[in-house]
Amino acid sequence: MLRIISTLFLVLVTFNCSIFPREDSRKDSTAYEKLYDQLMHLTADEAAVATVSNLPIKRDEGTFWLQEGKMYLCKPINGRVISVVFEGIGRFYLTPPDFTERQQLKRFYKVDSVNQSFSQLFLLFSDSTLTELKRNLLFTPEQVPGSVSDYISNCLEYIFEEDDDYLDTDLAQTFLDNRHNRMFYAHFCESSSDPFFFQINPYDDEEVSFAQRAEVSFRHYRETVTEFKTKEERSSNYSMGQKSKEQIQIIDYKIDSKINEDLKFSSTANVTFISSVDNLGYIPFSLFSKLIVDSIISSDGRGVKYFQHEDNPIVWVELPRLFSKDEKCSLTFFYKGELLTHDLDG
């Protein structure tokens, strides 16, 4: 689920500010591009296959019951195993904890709980899933059937958009910062054309969600059916103030823009923020897709790496170093674009 941390607003337009393009800081591939490429070429590991029999995987109100089949660990991403594939016989159970969300299920399926069979399951995670699987299963070398690779490719189409190098923002944030959090993403189906999705997303206000494939054209989109807070959040002693889900808190921004006589737009945006987490290294900003970033510099004048695709509104920024919780950082963005046209009819 797309969630943008910060947005650069086009305000404070003037006609006399100066824009000084800086040296391009993108000579080398960014961490985002490397993560994107590794995930796009994700494959199962022939050295790590296990036989499964009556294995439960429970996350909040959702339970996957793997009756029998094979489990395939995928090869590491940035040195870390974050995904697995199951093929066999399984069922997924979910009963939302409150009346309103149970009614949502009824609106879609005429029932107030989910009891769904599946033959394939793909998991992406940064929680304790790998530890649990290794504790309960014995992984040994074994040939991986071609159906597993085909299934992985199909699943990735729901978190990627190849046309503009887009990767689900919350998944990218988790793996770029190498987080060990509650992130758990499940894609499961009997038929690849009719998948379901269950997710625990620590960046969402309502972390738990169940979704189906959206019936929109040929694109691979997820349509949320029901979503609700975790058991921890629903408990009476939970305090939102103690567990903010924002990665940063913006405390100041200054934007100076100009429009030349040829109607070309250019701007600088100085953004000052405080990190809300430890070891913050990457931030996604949202920028109108017709605007192009020339460069980004830190408060000491050094160029900062970033990734931007011309059709993707997300600009991924690699901070010059890891920032600790409550630490302040300032960045200056230089960007431009053609937003206006002459009215030839006068």
Buried (B, 14 or more C-beta within 10 A) or exposed (E): BEBEBBEBEBEEEEEEBEBEEBEEBBEEEBBBBBBBEBBEEBBBBEEBBBBBEEBEBEBBBBBBBBEEBBBBBBBEBEEEBBBBBBBBBBBBBBBBBEEEBBEBBEEEEEEBEBEBEBBBBBBBBBBEBBEBBBEEBEBEEBEBEEEBBEBBBBBBBBBBBEEEBBBBBBBBBBBBBBBEBBBBBBBBBBEBEEBBBBBBBBBBEBBBBBBBBEEEEEEBEBEBBBBBBBEEBEEEEEEEEEEEBBBBEEEEBEBBBBBEEEEEBBBBBBBBBBBBBEEBBBBBBBBEBEBBBBBBBBEEEEBBBBBBBEEBBBBBBBBBEEBEEEEEBBBBBBBBBEBEEEEEEE
